[in-house]
Amino acid sequence: MAAFPIVRLTFFIAVLLVFLVFFKNIFTFQSNLCENQLSECVDKVRLQENVHVDDIRREVLLNEQCKDTLESEKKERERLQYAVENLSRTIEMMNTSSVEESVEGQRNVNIPVLVITCNRVDVLRKSLDSLLRYRPSANFPIIVSQDCGNEDVSRVLVNEFSTTVAVIKHPFLTKVDSYTAISRHYKWALSQIFDIMNFGSVIIVEDDMEVSPDFFEYFIAGYHLLNHDPTIYCISSWNDNGLAKFAKDPKAIYRTDMFPGLGWMMKKDLWDQMKGNWPISYWDEYLREPAVRKGRSCIRPEISRNYNLGEQGVSSGQFYKTHIKNIPKNTEFVRFSEIDMTYMIKEYYDKWFGDEVLSAEVVTFEEAARRSDKNLRIIYRSLEEFQNLAKRFGIMSDEKLGIPRTAYKGVVTFRYESNTIFLTRPEINFDLES
């Protein structure tokens, strides 16, 4: 990690400490004022002076107000002290030397894992346990961004993870609708990572995701692709069509024009492009807009590198029981560091993938079931036709801005029995002349 972000963090902590000293002086002054007022009231009563009853009531009321003020300020002081402690812990984690180098070149990688959480304490514990279990080194500091102010979540983070993760707390707790709250939280958390801590990239997960053994290995490989190929704007660990019957090769990865979310990596330059127009709600839909994507793609695996732990959430379990719940995470450790990933660069990928698709046998849905060990192409001429085919196969049939889930250049790829299926439009442009 460069020295510059450390200096910025140290300066930020120094400013917080100055505020703490300032608040302490205010607390002391107000505390003495309250105590003096209470003492005067008691003395008057004790000396049996002619004090009007209303005067005594005013004194008692003032004392109660002082107590409420002191209690509120005490909580604020504790919150600030907690923030300082966690920022200090973040610096320590960033400076900790690597304890294991499982991937060649890992010494040059320093990528935080940002965990977005609110009030799901049970799944948060499982998520953090899996991240810590498979994290190869301290080069991947885990930073939990907590919204909602949930006391159970705070207690677990302090009692069980205080020495292994850093915690930042979203300060804006005014009540808004759930989708607005999530988008606001993401914007604040990403700003902390990129604008305050000055990291160059980040892996983002939510608190209901349990990761696979090669989760970090996958993202290290993705990190190098993300930095080498400007036509890639995110790396995702999720396959929307990752049911076991459709996803069988743990080494296979693909490009997709649909932002998958659900465990993903981005770079600071993408944040700089987006933050000025960050949406009030539905942040993930924003990342799928043409103005943000700019013709770029994401990388996604054939077999997901994370498992979604629960249906409780803002979307009220949309697709969870019928689909997401049954998508497994990968269990076979793949050493992506030993695989030449050059073929994922756009100019090479489009040639390879285009050859695969255009050379596949064109069949109907009924004919596909009678083939084995083949690359098969089934053509759809409209989104309605695609949705009918998707439902017959059992893959996800919805689309976003006209792009089916997992599609690249309109091609949706999945395994079916022993075949590889390509659902495509009649005409596909793979720029093969390049």
PAPA-436243 format. One record per residue (C-alpha): residue number from 1; x, y, z; residue in one letter. Coordinates in Angstrom, 3 decimals. Layout:
+------+----------+----------+----------+------+
! kelo !        x !        y !        z ! zaro !
+------+----------+----------+----------+------+
!  NUM !        X !        Y !        Z !    a !
...
+------+----------+----------+----------+------+
***
This chain:
+------+----------+----------+----------+------+
! kelo !        x !        y !        z ! zaro !
+------+----------+----------+----------+------+
!    1 !    0.000 !    0.000 !    0.000 !    m !
!    2 !    1.399 !    3.430 !   -0.883 !    a !
!    3 !    2.265 !    5.841 !    1.909 !    a !
!    4 !   -0.194 !    8.483 !    0.687 !    f !
!    5 !   -3.416 !    6.729 !    1.816 !    p !
!    6 !   -1.800 !    6.030 !    5.212 !    i !
!    7 !   -1.040 !    9.757 !    5.607 !    v !
!    8 !   -4.632 !   10.600 !    4.720 !    r !
!    9 !   -6.002 !    8.125 !    7.237 !    l !
!   10 !   -3.612 !    9.366 !    9.943 !    t !
!   11 !   -4.663 !   12.967 !    9.275 !    f !
!   12 !   -8.325 !   11.925 !    9.453 !    f !
!   13 !   -7.770 !   10.231 !   12.803 !    i !
!   14 !   -5.924 !   13.303 !   14.111 !    a !
!   15 !   -8.906 !   15.473 !   13.187 !    v !
!   16 !  -11.246 !   13.086 !   14.999 !    l !
!   17 !   -9.047 !   13.196 !   18.080 !    l !
!   18 !   -9.159 !   17.010 !   18.064 !    v !
!   19 !  -12.959 !   16.785 !   17.991 !    f !
!   20 !  -12.898 !   14.337 !   20.895 !    l !
!   21 !  -10.830 !   16.751 !   22.986 !    v !
!   22 !  -13.196 !   19.582 !   22.043 !    f !
!   23 !  -16.261 !   17.540 !   23.005 !    f !
!   24 !  -14.598 !   16.473 !   26.248 !    k !
!   25 !  -14.144 !   20.121 !   27.276 !    n !
!   26 !  -17.798 !   20.821 !   26.467 !    i !
!   27 !  -18.888 !   17.745 !   28.441 !    f !
!   28 !  -16.837 !   18.872 !   31.457 !    t !
!   29 !  -18.221 !   22.419 !   31.362 !    f !
!   30 !  -21.845 !   21.300 !   31.023 !    q !
!   31 !  -21.411 !   18.626 !   33.656 !    s !
!   32 !  -20.072 !   21.173 !   36.165 !    n !
!   33 !  -22.892 !   23.569 !   35.262 !    l !
!   34 !  -25.525 !   20.908 !   35.901 !    c !
!   35 !  -23.961 !   19.850 !   39.168 !    e !
!   36 !  -23.756 !   23.464 !   40.408 !    n !
!   37 !  -27.392 !   24.129 !   39.521 !    q !
!   38 !  -28.506 !   20.991 !   41.330 !    l !
!   39 !  -26.426 !   21.894 !   44.369 !    s !
!   40 !  -27.921 !   25.399 !   44.566 !    e !
!   41 !  -31.423 !   23.970 !   44.440 !    c !
!   42 !  -30.703 !   21.498 !   47.230 !    v !
!   43 !  -29.087 !   24.192 !   49.393 !    d !
!   44 !  -32.114 !   26.435 !   49.060 !    k !
!   45 !  -34.434 !   23.703 !   50.206 !    v !
!   46 !  -32.124 !   22.708 !   53.041 !    r !
!   47 !  -31.926 !   26.320 !   54.372 !    l !
!   48 !  -35.716 !   26.602 !   54.140 !    q !
!   49 !  -35.533 !   29.794 !   52.134 !    e !
!   50 !  -38.733 !   31.232 !   50.750 !    n !
!   51 !  -38.430 !   29.562 !   47.417 !    v !
!   52 !  -41.462 !   29.369 !   45.206 !    h !
!   53 !  -42.540 !   25.818 !   44.260 !    v !
!   54 !  -42.319 !   26.687 !   40.568 !    d !
!   55 !  -38.702 !   27.721 !   41.031 !    d !
!   56 !  -37.873 !   24.313 !   42.510 !    i !
!   57 !  -39.676 !   22.548 !   39.694 !    r !
!   58 !  -37.713 !   24.581 !   37.175 !    r !
!   59 !  -34.475 !   23.592 !   38.906 !    e !
!   60 !  -35.452 !   19.898 !   38.885 !    v !
!   61 !  -36.501 !   20.073 !   35.238 !    l !
!   62 !  -33.220 !   21.773 !   34.323 !    l !
!   63 !  -31.320 !   19.051 !   36.143 !    n !
!   64 !  -33.185 !   16.338 !   34.215 !    e !
!   65 !  -32.431 !   18.101 !   30.955 !    q !
!   66 !  -28.766 !   18.253 !   31.914 !    c !
!   67 !  -28.773 !   14.522 !   32.616 !    k !
!   68 !  -30.359 !   13.790 !   29.205 !    d !
!   69 !  -27.831 !   16.037 !   27.474 !    t !
!   70 !  -24.892 !   14.412 !   29.241 !    l !
!   71 !  -26.157 !   10.916 !   28.377 !    e !
!   72 !  -26.587 !   11.841 !   24.710 !    s !
!   73 !  -23.142 !   13.438 !   24.559 !    e !
!   74 !  -21.621 !   10.427 !   26.308 !    k !
!   75 !  -23.010 !    8.139 !   23.581 !    k !
!   76 !  -21.690 !   10.468 !   20.865 !    e !
!   77 !  -18.254 !   10.479 !   22.483 !    r !
!   78 !  -18.272 !    6.661 !   22.600 !    e !
!   79 !  -19.276 !    6.538 !   18.930 !    r !
!   80 !  -16.401 !    8.824 !   17.933 !    l !
!   81 !  -13.929 !    6.871 !   20.021 !    q !
!   82 !  -15.165 !    3.636 !   18.378 !    y !
!   83 !  -14.656 !    5.193 !   14.940 !    a !
!   84 !  -11.106 !    6.230 !   15.818 !    v !
!   85 !  -10.282 !    2.752 !   17.136 !    e !
!   86 !  -11.562 !    1.089 !   13.974 !    n !
!   87 !   -9.734 !    3.464 !   11.670 !    l !
!   88 !   -6.559 !    2.727 !   13.628 !    s !
!   89 !   -7.237 !   -0.996 !   13.208 !    r !
!   90 !   -7.679 !   -0.468 !    9.462 !    t !
!   91 !   -4.221 !    1.121 !    9.282 !    i !
!   92 !   -2.735 !   -1.789 !   11.218 !    e !
!   93 !   -4.391 !   -4.306 !    8.871 !    m !
!   94 !   -3.121 !   -2.411 !    5.832 !    m !
!   95 !    0.431 !   -2.432 !    7.197 !    n !
!   96 !    0.408 !   -6.067 !    8.318 !    t !
!   97 !    2.858 !   -8.138 !    6.320 !    s !
!   98 !    1.545 !  -11.028 !    4.254 !    s !
!   99 !    1.344 !  -14.335 !    6.152 !    v !
!  100 !    0.892 !  -16.527 !    3.088 !    e !
!  101 !    1.590 !  -16.070 !   -0.602 !    e !
!  102 !   -0.624 !  -18.620 !   -2.376 !    s !
!  103 !   -0.616 !  -16.783 !   -5.691 !    v !
!  104 !    2.353 !  -15.614 !   -7.691 !    e !
!  105 !    2.525 !  -11.825 !   -7.696 !    g !
!  106 !    0.231 !  -11.467 !   -4.689 !    q !
!  107 !    2.690 !   -9.144 !   -2.943 !    r !
!  108 !    1.693 !   -6.451 !   -5.423 !    n !
!  109 !   -2.018 !   -6.845 !   -4.672 !    v !
!  110 !   -3.699 !   -4.937 !   -1.849 !    n !
!  111 !   -7.474 !   -5.166 !   -2.201 !    i !
!  112 !   -9.977 !   -4.491 !    0.594 !    p !
!  113 !  -13.112 !   -6.593 !    0.925 !    v !
!  114 !  -16.054 !   -4.301 !    1.672 !    l !
!  115 !  -18.883 !   -6.096 !    3.497 !    v !
!  116 !  -22.214 !   -4.243 !    3.365 !    i !
!  117 !  -24.387 !   -4.993 !    6.409 !    t !
!  118 !  -27.465 !   -3.735 !    8.203 !    c !
!  119 !  -29.365 !   -6.029 !   10.571 !    n !
!  120 !  -28.840 !   -9.668 !    9.502 !    r !
!  121 !  -26.562 !  -10.762 !   12.296 !    v !
!  122 !  -26.688 !  -14.546 !   11.795 !    d !
!  123 !  -25.742 !  -14.503 !    8.116 !    v !
!  124 !  -23.147 !  -11.776 !    8.735 !    l !
!  125 !  -21.333 !  -14.067 !   11.156 !    r !
!  126 !  -21.246 !  -16.895 !    8.583 !    k !
!  127 !  -20.137 !  -14.542 !    5.838 !    s !
!  128 !  -17.239 !  -13.132 !    7.858 !    l !
!  129 !  -16.218 !  -16.603 !    9.025 !    d !
!  130 !  -15.934 !  -17.800 !    5.423 !    s !
!  131 !  -14.004 !  -14.698 !    4.302 !    l !
!  132 !  -11.520 !  -15.074 !    7.154 !    l !
!  133 !  -11.211 !  -18.825 !    6.601 !    r !
!  134 !  -10.216 !  -18.502 !    2.948 !    y !
!  135 !   -8.435 !  -15.137 !    2.968 !    r !
!  136 !   -4.870 !  -15.950 !    1.866 !    p !
!  137 !   -3.212 !  -12.967 !    3.528 !    s !
!  138 !   -3.684 !   -9.602 !    5.199 !    a !
!  139 !   -3.301 !   -8.066 !    1.746 !    n !
!  140 !   -7.100 !   -8.335 !    1.722 !    f !
!  141 !   -8.256 !   -6.211 !    4.705 !    p !
!  142 !  -11.897 !   -6.883 !    5.530 !    i !
!  143 !  -13.875 !   -3.704 !    6.165 !    i !
!  144 !  -17.469 !   -4.000 !    7.356 !    v !
!  145 !  -19.692 !   -1.032 !    6.574 !    s !
!  146 !  -22.598 !   -1.055 !    9.015 !    q !
!  147 !  -25.874 !    0.715 !    8.383 !    d !
!  148 !  -29.056 !    0.767 !   10.520 !    c !
!  149 !  -27.292 !    0.977 !   13.910 !    g !
!  150 !  -28.463 !   -2.523 !   14.847 !    n !
!  151 !  -27.245 !   -3.349 !   18.378 !    e !
!  152 !  -26.979 !   -7.107 !   17.778 !    d !
!  153 !  -24.769 !   -6.541 !   14.744 !    v !
!  154 !  -22.606 !   -4.078 !   16.700 !    s !
!  155 !  -22.263 !   -6.553 !   19.552 !    r !
!  156 !  -21.146 !   -9.396 !   17.266 !    v !
!  157 !  -18.636 !   -7.177 !   15.475 !    l !
!  158 !  -17.121 !   -6.028 !   18.771 !    v !
!  159 !  -17.199 !   -9.348 !   20.644 !    n !
!  160 !  -16.286 !  -11.761 !   17.840 !    e !
!  161 !  -14.451 !   -9.862 !   15.111 !    f !
!  162 !  -12.811 !   -6.841 !   16.729 !    s !
!  163 !   -9.275 !   -8.117 !   16.041 !    t !
!  164 !   -9.854 !   -9.428 !   12.522 !    t !
!  165 !  -12.020 !   -6.879 !   10.693 !    v !
!  166 !  -12.342 !   -3.130 !   10.608 !    a !
!  167 !  -15.751 !   -1.480 !   11.004 !    v !
!  168 !  -17.023 !    1.779 !    9.587 !    i !
!  169 !  -20.491 !    3.018 !   10.517 !    k !
!  170 !  -22.784 !    4.819 !    8.143 !    h !
!  171 !  -23.743 !    8.020 !   10.021 !    p !
!  172 !  -26.968 !    8.886 !    8.189 !    f !
!  173 !  -29.747 !    7.022 !    9.974 !    l !
!  174 !  -32.769 !    9.075 !    8.920 !    t !
!  175 !  -35.652 !    6.865 !    7.813 !    k !
!  176 !  -36.078 !    6.450 !    4.068 !    v !
!  177 !  -37.420 !    3.597 !    1.958 !    d !
!  178 !  -35.230 !    0.485 !    1.808 !    s !
!  179 !  -33.950 !    0.849 !   -1.756 !    y !
!  180 !  -32.983 !    4.467 !   -1.092 !    t !
!  181 !  -31.253 !    3.479 !    2.152 !    a !
!  182 !  -29.198 !    0.791 !    0.407 !    i !
!  183 !  -28.141 !    3.072 !   -2.440 !    s !
!  184 !  -27.182 !    5.789 !    0.036 !    r !
!  185 !  -25.186 !    3.309 !    2.105 !    h !
!  186 !  -23.314 !    1.997 !   -0.949 !    y !
!  187 !  -22.413 !    5.512 !   -2.042 !    k !
!  188 !  -21.085 !    6.426 !    1.398 !    w !
!  189 !  -19.153 !    3.160 !    1.835 !    a !
!  190 !  -17.547 !    3.344 !   -1.620 !    l !
!  191 !  -16.585 !    6.949 !   -0.948 !    s !
!  192 !  -14.863 !    5.847 !    2.263 !    q !
!  193 !  -12.926 !    3.155 !    0.380 !    i !
!  194 !  -11.878 !    5.257 !   -2.600 !    f !
!  195 !  -11.995 !    8.919 !   -1.534 !    d !
!  196 !  -10.906 !    8.631 !    2.107 !    i !
!  197 !   -8.784 !    5.473 !    2.281 !    m !
!  198 !   -7.611 !    5.895 !   -1.325 !    n !
!  199 !   -7.650 !    2.238 !   -2.315 !    f !
!  200 !   -7.319 !    1.534 !   -6.037 !    g !
!  201 !   -9.877 !   -1.278 !   -6.177 !    s !
!  202 !  -12.341 !   -3.121 !   -3.945 !    v !
!  203 !  -14.207 !   -6.430 !   -3.692 !    i !
!  204 !  -17.803 !   -5.840 !   -2.586 !    i !
!  205 !  -19.980 !   -8.454 !   -0.897 !    v !
!  206 !  -23.159 !   -8.266 !    1.128 !    e !
!  207 !  -23.630 !   -9.827 !    4.539 !    d !
!  208 !  -25.533 !  -12.882 !    3.251 !    d !
!  209 !  -22.751 !  -14.286 !    1.052 !    m !
!  210 !  -20.601 !  -17.288 !    1.928 !    e !
!  211 !  -17.531 !  -17.522 !   -0.297 !    v !
!  212 !  -15.853 !  -20.507 !   -1.947 !    s !
!  213 !  -12.322 !  -21.740 !   -1.141 !    p !
!  214 !  -10.863 !  -20.147 !   -4.304 !    d !
!  215 !  -12.813 !  -16.881 !   -4.001 !    f !
!  216 !   -9.670 !  -14.795 !   -3.508 !    f !
!  217 !   -7.671 !  -16.717 !   -6.116 !    e !
!  218 !  -10.422 !  -15.952 !   -8.621 !    y !
!  219 !  -10.415 !  -12.247 !   -7.793 !    f !
!  220 !   -6.640 !  -11.945 !   -7.973 !    i !
!  221 !   -6.800 !  -13.271 !  -11.532 !    a !
!  222 !   -9.710 !  -10.913 !  -12.195 !    g !
!  223 !   -7.781 !   -7.996 !  -10.731 !    y !
!  224 !   -5.049 !   -8.382 !  -13.339 !    h !
!  225 !   -7.633 !   -8.618 !  -16.132 !    l !
!  226 !   -9.412 !   -5.532 !  -14.826 !    l !
!  227 !   -6.163 !   -3.565 !  -14.863 !    n !
!  228 !   -5.036 !   -4.826 !  -18.264 !    h !
!  229 !   -8.210 !   -4.623 !  -20.368 !    d !
!  230 !  -10.113 !   -1.278 !  -20.440 !    p !
!  231 !  -13.135 !   -3.031 !  -21.983 !    t !
!  232 !  -13.770 !   -4.767 !  -18.613 !    i !
!  233 !  -15.437 !   -2.702 !  -15.898 !    y !
!  234 !  -16.191 !   -5.313 !  -13.232 !    c !
!  235 !  -15.320 !   -8.814 !  -12.053 !    i !
!  236 !  -18.199 !  -10.816 !  -10.573 !    s !
!  237 !  -18.124 !  -14.067 !   -8.625 !    s !
!  238 !  -21.755 !  -14.858 !   -9.495 !    w !
!  239 !  -23.499 !  -16.716 !  -12.314 !    n !
!  240 !  -27.238 !  -16.027 !  -12.522 !    d !
!  241 !  -27.626 !  -19.330 !  -14.374 !    n !
!  242 !  -25.328 !  -21.208 !  -12.019 !    g !
!  243 !  -27.627 !  -24.068 !  -11.059 !    l !
!  244 !  -25.619 !  -27.310 !  -10.910 !    a !
!  245 !  -27.272 !  -28.744 !  -14.017 !    k !
!  246 !  -26.258 !  -25.668 !  -16.057 !    f !
!  247 !  -22.760 !  -25.026 !  -14.642 !    a !
!  248 !  -20.216 !  -27.843 !  -14.586 !    k !
!  249 !  -16.719 !  -26.541 !  -15.363 !    d !
!  250 !  -15.048 !  -24.807 !  -12.378 !    p !
!  251 !  -12.287 !  -23.390 !  -14.591 !    k !
!  252 !  -14.610 !  -21.746 !  -17.118 !    a !
!  253 !  -15.120 !  -17.988 !  -17.037 !    i !
!  254 !  -16.950 !  -15.712 !  -19.483 !    y !
!  255 !  -17.543 !  -12.122 !  -20.424 !    r !
!  256 !  -21.052 !  -10.718 !  -19.935 !    t !
!  257 !  -22.790 !   -7.464 !  -20.876 !    d !
!  258 !  -25.141 !   -7.783 !  -17.884 !    m !
!  259 !  -23.760 !   -6.547 !  -14.546 !    f !
!  260 !  -24.281 !   -9.579 !  -12.248 !    p !
!  261 !  -23.573 !   -8.046 !   -8.809 !    g !
!  262 !  -23.658 !  -10.430 !   -5.830 !    l !
!  263 !  -19.925 !  -10.388 !   -5.076 !    g !
!  264 !  -17.948 !   -8.133 !   -7.437 !    w !
!  265 !  -14.825 !   -6.046 !   -7.925 !    m !
!  266 !  -14.418 !   -2.549 !   -9.322 !    m !
!  267 !  -11.640 !    0.001 !   -9.699 !    k !
!  268 !  -11.410 !    3.551 !   -8.418 !    k !
!  269 !  -11.606 !    5.027 !  -11.913 !    d !
!  270 !  -15.096 !    3.524 !  -12.343 !    l !
!  271 !  -16.117 !    5.117 !   -9.039 !    w !
!  272 !  -14.791 !    8.474 !  -10.225 !    d !
!  273 !  -16.946 !    8.133 !  -13.340 !    q !
!  274 !  -20.096 !    7.187 !  -11.425 !    m !
!  275 !  -20.135 !    9.017 !   -8.109 !    k !
!  276 !  -21.348 !   12.370 !   -9.452 !    g !
!  277 !  -24.522 !   10.748 !  -10.807 !    n !
!  278 !  -25.044 !    8.067 !   -8.176 !    w !
!  279 !  -28.757 !    7.181 !   -8.084 !    p !
!  280 !  -31.121 !    7.801 !   -5.188 !    i !
!  281 !  -32.191 !    4.153 !   -5.357 !    s !
!  282 !  -31.586 !    0.940 !   -7.348 !    y !
!  283 !  -27.801 !    1.325 !   -7.531 !    w !
!  284 !  -27.368 !   -2.038 !   -9.326 !    d !
!  285 !  -29.687 !   -1.013 !  -12.159 !    e !
!  286 !  -27.597 !    2.135 !  -12.512 !    y !
!  287 !  -24.487 !    0.033 !  -13.179 !    l !
!  288 !  -26.325 !   -1.642 !  -16.063 !    r !
!  289 !  -27.177 !    1.604 !  -17.849 !    e !
!  290 !  -25.449 !    2.189 !  -21.200 !    p !
!  291 !  -24.104 !    5.555 !  -20.008 !    a !
!  292 !  -22.242 !    3.771 !  -17.203 !    v !
!  293 !  -21.304 !    0.575 !  -19.027 !    r !
!  294 !  -20.052 !    2.401 !  -22.127 !    k !
!  295 !  -19.870 !   -0.839 !  -24.093 !    g !
!  296 !  -17.735 !   -2.514 !  -21.450 !    r !
!  297 !  -18.277 !   -5.980 !  -20.003 !    s !
!  298 !  -17.958 !   -7.861 !  -16.732 !    c !
!  299 !  -16.228 !  -11.173 !  -16.101 !    i !
!  300 !  -18.275 !  -13.943 !  -14.490 !    r !
!  301 !  -17.546 !  -17.609 !  -13.657 !    p !
!  302 !  -19.441 !  -20.636 !  -14.855 !    e !
!  303 !  -19.684 !  -21.909 !  -11.270 !    i !
!  304 !  -20.347 !  -19.168 !   -8.712 !    s !
!  305 !  -17.695 !  -18.343 !   -6.137 !    r !
!  306 !  -20.215 !  -17.386 !   -3.466 !    n !
!  307 !  -23.445 !  -18.798 !   -2.065 !    y !
!  308 !  -26.421 !  -16.681 !   -1.045 !    n !
!  309 !  -27.314 !  -17.592 !    2.543 !    l !
!  310 !  -30.818 !  -16.263 !    3.009 !    g !
!  311 !  -33.941 !  -14.806 !    1.515 !    e !
!  312 !  -34.454 !  -12.087 !    4.112 !    q !
!  313 !  -33.732 !   -8.768 !    2.498 !    g !
!  314 !  -35.140 !   -5.798 !    0.672 !    v !
!  315 !  -36.217 !   -7.822 !   -2.359 !    s !
!  316 !  -38.305 !  -10.087 !   -0.084 !    s !
!  317 !  -36.781 !  -13.224 !   -1.507 !    g !
!  318 !  -37.348 !  -12.402 !   -5.202 !    q !
!  319 !  -36.131 !  -15.459 !   -7.152 !    f !
!  320 !  -34.618 !  -16.857 !   -3.932 !    y !
!  321 !  -36.738 !  -19.929 !   -3.239 !    k !
!  322 !  -37.141 !  -20.883 !   -6.880 !    t !
!  323 !  -33.658 !  -20.102 !   -8.127 !    h !
!  324 !  -30.938 !  -18.349 !   -6.082 !    i !
!  325 !  -31.203 !  -20.711 !   -3.120 !    k !
!  326 !  -30.242 !  -23.638 !   -5.350 !    n !
!  327 !  -27.175 !  -22.050 !   -6.946 !    i !
!  328 !  -24.128 !  -23.696 !   -5.309 !    p !
!  329 !  -20.721 !  -22.164 !   -4.758 !    k !
!  330 !  -17.631 !  -23.792 !   -6.179 !    n !
!  331 !  -15.939 !  -26.409 !   -3.968 !    t !
!  332 !  -12.994 !  -27.415 !   -6.180 !    e !
!  333 !  -10.039 !  -25.064 !   -5.672 !    f !
!  334 !   -8.901 !  -23.724 !   -9.033 !    v !
!  335 !   -5.422 !  -22.200 !   -9.220 !    r !
!  336 !   -6.173 !  -19.424 !  -11.662 !    f !
!  337 !   -2.598 !  -18.196 !  -11.152 !    s !
!  338 !   -1.466 !  -21.228 !  -13.159 !    e !
!  339 !   -3.911 !  -20.567 !  -16.030 !    i !
!  340 !   -3.058 !  -18.261 !  -18.915 !    d !
!  341 !   -5.881 !  -15.707 !  -18.780 !    m !
!  342 !   -4.852 !  -13.893 !  -21.955 !    t !
!  343 !   -7.784 !  -15.387 !  -23.838 !    y !
!  344 !  -10.163 !  -13.263 !  -21.728 !    m !
!  345 !   -8.789 !  -10.058 !  -23.251 !    i !
!  346 !  -11.456 !   -8.773 !  -25.627 !    k !
!  347 !   -9.584 !   -9.134 !  -28.921 !    e !
!  348 !   -8.707 !  -12.759 !  -28.138 !    y !
!  349 !  -11.962 !  -13.623 !  -26.385 !    y !
!  350 !  -14.160 !  -12.419 !  -29.234 !    d !
!  351 !  -12.194 !  -14.519 !  -31.712 !    k !
!  352 !  -12.304 !  -17.649 !  -29.528 !    w !
!  353 !  -15.909 !  -17.245 !  -28.379 !    f !
!  354 !  -17.113 !  -16.228 !  -31.826 !    g !
!  355 !  -15.579 !  -19.343 !  -33.358 !    d !
!  356 !  -17.248 !  -21.502 !  -30.702 !    e !
!  357 !  -20.689 !  -19.999 !  -31.277 !    v !
!  358 !  -20.649 !  -19.712 !  -35.060 !    l !
!  359 !  -19.319 !  -23.233 !  -35.545 !    s !
!  360 !  -21.977 !  -24.768 !  -33.254 !    a !
!  361 !  -24.705 !  -26.913 !  -34.797 !    e !
!  362 !  -27.976 !  -24.977 !  -35.168 !    v !
!  363 !  -30.842 !  -26.972 !  -33.621 !    v !
!  364 !  -34.290 !  -26.570 !  -32.095 !    t !
!  365 !  -35.133 !  -27.070 !  -28.438 !    f !
!  366 !  -36.480 !  -30.551 !  -29.149 !    e !
!  367 !  -33.360 !  -31.552 !  -31.099 !    e !
!  368 !  -31.023 !  -30.374 !  -28.331 !    a !
!  369 !  -32.301 !  -33.077 !  -25.994 !    a !
!  370 !  -31.256 !  -35.744 !  -28.517 !    r !
!  371 !  -27.664 !  -34.507 !  -28.890 !    r !
!  372 !  -24.691 !  -35.283 !  -26.644 !    s !
!  373 !  -21.213 !  -33.787 !  -26.211 !    d !
!  374 !  -21.947 !  -31.036 !  -28.712 !    k !
!  375 !  -21.849 !  -27.271 !  -29.009 !    n !
!  376 !  -25.420 !  -26.379 !  -29.973 !    l !
!  377 !  -26.873 !  -23.086 !  -31.121 !    r !
!  378 !  -30.545 !  -22.208 !  -30.785 !    i !
!  379 !  -31.699 !  -18.964 !  -32.394 !    i !
!  380 !  -34.235 !  -16.542 !  -30.899 !    y !
!  381 !  -35.596 !  -13.609 !  -32.892 !    r !
!  382 !  -37.154 !  -11.568 !  -30.106 !    s !
!  383 !  -37.000 !  -11.224 !  -26.338 !    l !
!  384 !  -40.329 !  -13.037 !  -26.166 !    e !
!  385 !  -38.825 !  -16.003 !  -27.997 !    e !
!  386 !  -35.811 !  -15.921 !  -25.705 !    f !
!  387 !  -38.031 !  -15.935 !  -22.622 !    q !
!  388 !  -39.989 !  -18.929 !  -23.915 !    n !
!  389 !  -36.778 !  -20.871 !  -24.557 !    l !
!  390 !  -35.334 !  -19.860 !  -21.170 !    a !
!  391 !  -38.411 !  -21.099 !  -19.356 !    k !
!  392 !  -38.351 !  -24.407 !  -21.208 !    r !
!  393 !  -34.710 !  -24.990 !  -20.277 !    f !
!  394 !  -35.148 !  -23.613 !  -16.751 !    g !
!  395 !  -32.650 !  -20.740 !  -16.857 !    i !
!  396 !  -33.522 !  -17.193 !  -15.786 !    m !
!  397 !  -35.798 !  -15.588 !  -18.352 !    s !
!  398 !  -35.763 !  -11.926 !  -17.369 !    d !
!  399 !  -33.740 !   -9.180 !  -19.002 !    e !
!  400 !  -32.438 !   -5.745 !  -18.086 !    k !
!  401 !  -32.474 !   -2.984 !  -20.698 !    l !
!  402 !  -32.939 !   -5.627 !  -23.379 !    g !
!  403 !  -29.980 !   -7.755 !  -22.233 !    i !
!  404 !  -30.735 !  -11.270 !  -20.905 !    p !
!  405 !  -28.894 !  -12.330 !  -17.757 !    r !
!  406 !  -25.335 !  -13.597 !  -18.438 !    t !
!  407 !  -25.572 !  -12.582 !  -22.130 !    a !
!  408 !  -22.559 !  -11.427 !  -24.112 !    y !
!  409 !  -23.373 !   -9.881 !  -27.492 !    k !
!  410 !  -26.840 !  -11.416 !  -27.083 !    g !
!  411 !  -25.461 !  -14.938 !  -26.518 !    v !
!  412 !  -26.556 !  -16.793 !  -23.380 !    v !
!  413 !  -24.254 !  -19.734 !  -22.628 !    t !
!  414 !  -24.950 !  -22.696 !  -20.332 !    f !
!  415 !  -24.484 !  -26.455 !  -20.058 !    r !
!  416 !  -27.367 !  -28.799 !  -20.823 !    y !
!  417 !  -26.835 !  -32.490 !  -20.211 !    e !
!  418 !  -23.427 !  -33.062 !  -21.843 !    s !
!  419 !  -23.896 !  -30.228 !  -24.345 !    n !
!  420 !  -22.951 !  -26.561 !  -24.370 !    t !
!  421 !  -25.929 !  -24.446 !  -25.406 !    i !
!  422 !  -25.712 !  -21.014 !  -27.035 !    f !
!  423 !  -28.995 !  -19.093 !  -27.229 !    l !
!  424 !  -28.316 !  -16.409 !  -29.846 !    t !
!  425 !  -29.886 !  -13.836 !  -32.091 !    r !
!  426 !  -29.833 !  -14.619 !  -35.843 !    p !
!  427 !  -26.917 !  -12.256 !  -36.461 !    e !
!  428 !  -23.934 !  -11.809 !  -34.139 !    i !
!  429 !  -21.038 !   -9.388 !  -34.571 !    n !
!  430 !  -17.865 !  -10.671 !  -32.931 !    f !
!  431 !  -15.511 !   -8.314 !  -34.782 !    d !
!  432 !  -13.650 !  -11.353 !  -36.081 !    l !
!  433 !  -11.772 !   -9.269 !  -38.622 !    e !
!  434 !   -9.644 !   -7.897 !  -35.763 !    s !
+------+----------+----------+----------+------+
***
